[in-house]
């Protein structure tokens, strides 16, 4: 099974949508733009981890950075509460983390 960044990014966007529910119309553009502009970086992180070029610990630290950046981007949509932005960011990054973990040997 290969890692497909386009599919993972679509799933990440879906996770954000499910997380923010009624506020989706407010965050759709922000979340979509963020994921599009960060797609290459996220793909690189996943690739480095899948090729065992970085440790799981380092990978998780970088994902935490990406989560904080996404959360900050979502905060720019003033209507969202901090908790809603955190849930949305957590949901999106969790999708990426699980996609990579699924392809790694146990």
Secondary structure as UniProt FT lines:
FT   HELIX           5..20
FT   HELIX           21..23
FT   HELIX           24..50
FT   TURN            51..52
FT   HELIX           56..75
FT   TURN            78..79
FT   HELIX           82..103
//
